[in-house]
């Protein structure tokens, strides 16, 4: 979503909404968040990025930021709250990717609330926006503060790598974005072959040891991988938790930063 989407004032209109507590947009995002998860130090260091994390009450965000340009390459979040909190995390992650950090931390509650409305004149929540999304201002303030030290560490690491190689370091955001574009330009058949190679090398051996496996059902738009669990994996609780996260993180590191892995039934 472009920065132009944020160029709006406080939405006008009635201060009450229909009987439902939340807009359909909030309910949809809360039911199927695409950015739920976490980034770790190794995720950032492997891409020459800085990791900025921030937590406030029931929500925590993870931003991978290019320390040379301050552009946010990717974002994830965890929320332990209700639909409004999850929708806030999801919308925030969607917005900040590709933004400079200084612009991201300037996002306001009215801007978020307006984007979560079904109709311009109908509030997104029954509760006042400042109450429903009260976590946003302190969350962004914390992210801005944490980034200062994260950026300094990442730049020091880049300087060391440059001195060792004798070559100037290219902008990580630029290089990663080009890699993502190259992936999206690949024929679907080649994308699936690449993923299958990674599965055979890094994923299937562990699954096979426990009597399980997986089958790739489809790859939608280069970023939504539909898989079918097989054998013992079909009834294993970790197939929807730790194992699924491991597969998704592996593919995000090796092929495409925005990869989603989605188990499906027959």
C-alpha positions in Angstrom: 0.0 0.0 0.0 1.5 3.4 -1.0 2.1 6.2 1.4 -0.6 8.1 -0.4 -3.1 5.9 1.3 -2.2 7.5 4.6 -2.7 11.1 3.4 -6.0 11.7 5.1 -7.4 13.6 8.0 -9.6 12.3 10.8 -12.6 10.5 9.2 -15.9 12.4 9.3 -19.2 10.7 10.0 -21.4 9.3 12.8 -19.7 8.3 16.0 -21.8 5.1 16.4 -21.8 1.9 14.3 -24.3 -0.8 13.8 -24.8 -3.5 16.5 -21.7 -5.5 15.5 -18.7 -4.4 17.7 -16.3 -4.5 14.7 -16.3 -3.9 11.0 -16.3 -6.9 8.7 -12.8 -5.8 7.6 -11.5 -6.1 11.2 -13.2 -9.5 11.6 -11.7 -10.8 8.3 -8.2 -9.7 9.2 -8.5 -11.1 12.7 -9.7 -14.5 11.4 -6.9 -14.8 8.8 -3.8 -12.7 9.6 -1.0 -13.0 7.0 1.7 -11.3 9.0 1.4 -13.1 12.3 4.8 -14.5 13.4 8.2 -13.3 14.6 11.7 -12.4 13.3 14.8 -13.3 15.1 18.4 -11.9 15.2 19.5 -14.5 12.7 16.8 -13.5 10.2 18.1 -9.9 10.3 21.8 -10.7 10.2 21.5 -13.2 7.3 20.0 -10.3 5.2 22.3 -7.5 6.5 19.3 -5.9 8.2 18.5 -4.4 11.6 15.8 -6.0 13.7 13.5 -3.5 15.5 11.1 -5.1 18.0 8.5 -3.3 20.1 5.9 -4.5 22.6 3.0 -2.8 24.3 0.4 -4.6 26.3 -1.1 -7.3 24.1 0.8 -6.7 20.8 4.4 -7.0 19.7 5.9 -6.1 16.3 9.0 -7.2 14.5 10.5 -5.0 11.7 13.4 -5.9 9.4 14.9 -2.6 8.4 17.7 -1.7 6.0 20.1 0.3 8.2 21.6 2.1 5.2 18.3 3.5 4.0 15.9 3.1 7.0 13.4 1.3 4.7 11.4 -1.5 6.3 11.8 -4.6 4.2 9.4 -6.9 6.1 7.1 -6.9 9.2 5.4 -9.4 11.5 3.5 -9.2 14.7 2.0 -11.2 17.6 -1.2 -10.2 19.4 -2.7 -11.8 22.4 -5.7 -9.5 22.3 -9.1 -9.5 20.6 -10.0 -8.8 16.9 -9.2 -5.1 17.1 -5.6 -5.8 18.3 -5.0 -8.5 15.7 -6.4 -6.3 12.9 -4.2 -3.4 14.1 -1.1 -5.6 13.9 -2.1 -6.9 10.5 -2.9 -3.5 9.0 0.3 -2.0 10.5 2.5 -4.7 9.0 0.8 -4.2 5.6 1.4 -0.4 5.7 4.9 -0.2 6.9 6.6 -2.5 4.4 8.5 -0.3 2.0 8.2 2.8 4.2 11.0 4.6 5.9 11.0 4.0 9.6 10.4 7.7 10.3 7.2 7.6 8.3 6.1 4.3 9.8 6.3 5.6 13.4 4.3 8.6 12.4 1.2 6.5 11.5 -1.8 7.7 13.6 -4.8 6.0 15.2 -7.3 7.9 12.9 -5.4 6.7 9.8 -5.5 3.1 11.0 -9.1 3.3 12.0 -10.1 4.8 8.6 -8.4 2.0 6.8 -10.3 -0.6 8.9 -13.8 0.8 8.1 -16.2 -1.0 5.8 -17.7 2.3 4.8 -16.3 5.8 5.1 -19.0 7.1 7.4 -19.2 4.1 9.7 -16.6 3.7 12.5 -14.6 0.5 12.5 -15.3 -0.2 16.1 -18.1 0.3 18.6 -15.6 1.7 21.1 -13.9 5.0 20.4 -10.9 4.6 18.1 -8.4 6.0 20.6 -9.6 3.3 23.0 -9.8 0.4 20.6 -6.3 1.1 19.1 -4.7 2.7 22.2 -1.6 0.5 21.9 -0.5 2.1 18.6 1.2 5.3 19.8 3.3 3.7 22.6 4.1 0.8 20.3 5.5 3.0 17.6 7.4 5.2 20.0 9.1 2.0 21.4 9.9 0.8 17.9 11.6 4.2 17.1 13.6 4.0 20.3 14.7 0.4 19.8 15.8 1.0 16.2 18.5 3.5 17.2 20.7 0.8 18.8 19.6 -1.9 16.3 20.7 0.3 13.4 24.0 1.1 15.0 24.8 -2.6 15.5 23.8 -3.5 11.9 25.9 -0.6 10.4 28.9 -1.7 12.4 28.5 -5.2 11.1 28.2 -4.0 7.5 31.3 -1.9 7.9 33.2 -4.9 9.1 32.0 -7.0 6.2 33.0 -4.3 3.8 36.5 -4.0 5.2 36.9 -7.7 5.0 35.7 -8.0 1.4 37.2 -4.8 0.2 33.9 -3.9 -1.6 31.3 -1.4 -0.5 28.1 -2.9 0.7 25.0 -2.5 -1.4 21.7 -1.4 0.1 20.2 -4.5 1.6 16.6 -3.3 0.8 17.5 -2.8 -2.9 19.2 -6.2 -3.2 16.4 -8.1 -1.4 13.6 -6.3 -3.3 15.3 -7.2 -6.6 15.6 -10.9 -5.4 11.8 -10.9 -4.6 11.0 -9.4 -8.0 13.2 -12.1 -9.7 11.3 -14.8 -7.8 7.9 -13.4 -8.8 9.0 -13.3 -12.4 10.0 -17.0 -12.5 7.6 -19.5 -14.1 5.4 -21.2 -11.6 6.9 -24.6 -12.5 10.4 -23.4 -11.7 9.2 -21.8 -8.5 7.7 -25.1 -7.3 10.9 -27.1 -8.4 12.9 -24.7 -6.3 10.6 -25.1 -3.3 10.7 -28.9 -3.7 14.5 -28.9 -3.6 14.4 -27.0 -0.3 11.8 -29.3 1.1 13.9 -32.4 0.2 17.0 -30.9 1.7 15.7 -29.1 4.8 12.2 -30.2 5.6 11.3 -33.7 4.6 14.1 -35.5 6.4 12.9 -34.3 9.8 9.2 -35.1 8.9 10.1 -38.5 7.6 11.9 -39.4 10.9 8.6 -39.0 12.7 6.6 -40.9 10.1 5.3 -37.8 8.3 5.5 -36.0 5.0 3.9 -33.2 3.0 2.7 -32.7 -0.5 2.7 -29.4 -2.4 -0.8 -28.9 -3.7 -0.4 -25.5 -5.3 1.5 -22.2 -5.3 -0.7 -19.2 -5.8 0.8 -16.0 -7.1 4.2 -17.1 -6.1 3.6 -16.5 -2.4 0.8 -18.7 -1.1 2.1 -22.3 -0.8 -0.7 -24.8 -0.3 0.4 -28.0 1.3 -1.2 -31.3 2.4 0.1 -33.0 5.5 0.7 -36.8 5.0 1.3 -39.6 7.5 1.8 -38.8 11.1 1.9 -35.0 10.3 -1.8 -35.1 9.6 -2.6 -35.5 13.3 0.3 -33.7 14.9 -0.4 -30.5 16.8 3.0 -29.0 15.8 1.9 -29.2 12.1 -0.1 -26.1 12.8 2.5 -24.5 15.1 6.2 -24.9 15.3 6.7 -27.1 12.3 4.6 -24.9 10.1 6.4 -21.8 11.3 9.8 -23.5 10.6 8.8 -24.4 7.0 7.5 -20.9 6.4 10.6 -19.2 7.8 12.9 -21.5 5.8 11.2 -20.5 2.6 11.1 -16.9 3.4 14.8 -16.9 4.0 15.7 -18.9 0.9 13.2 -18.0 -1.8 10.8 -15.2 -1.1 10.4 -12.9 1.9 6.6 -12.8 1.8 6.0 -16.6 1.5 2.9 -18.0 3.3 2.5 -21.7 3.9 -1.1 -22.8 4.2 -2.2 -26.4 5.1 -5.3 -27.6 3.2 -7.5 -30.6 3.4 -8.7 -32.9 0.5 
